[in-house]
Amino acid sequence: MIKVSAAIIEKDGKVLICKRAKGKFNAPLWEFPGGKREAGETAAECIVRECAEELGIAILVETLFAEFDWQADLHFSFFLASIDKGIPQALEHEEVRWVAKQELDTYVFWPADASIIHRIVALP
């Protein structure tokens, strides 16, 4: 089972989303920032590392938002998080964008990410 962590980073009523780079698996779909957990790493440690590597930011992990198995071989952990330091940059993505929660369903997301959009829109 491949373990994946992702961050739902909100700021001023908008959520940070990333467009997969051309040539990468599932490009050009949108996703929440994150990636595969490395050996010995917790789910929260993974998302902190991934945001630093992919976006050049330091985040504060707030709480586990959703956790589920996807198909037979992926386990997802989605965390609510906020930016501690830095401005998100598209270091490994084609684009990063701040989007109003109510507009998330107008983007084509990777299916596992898309499966929780209704829950994100319902956040206060």
Secondary structure, 3 states (H helix, E strand, C coil): CEEEEEEEEEECCEEEEEEECCCCCCCCCEECCEEECCCCCCHHHHHHHHHHHHHCCEEEEEEEEEEEEECCCEEEEEEEEEEEECCCCCCCEEEEEEEEHHHHHHCCECHHHHCCHHHHHCCC
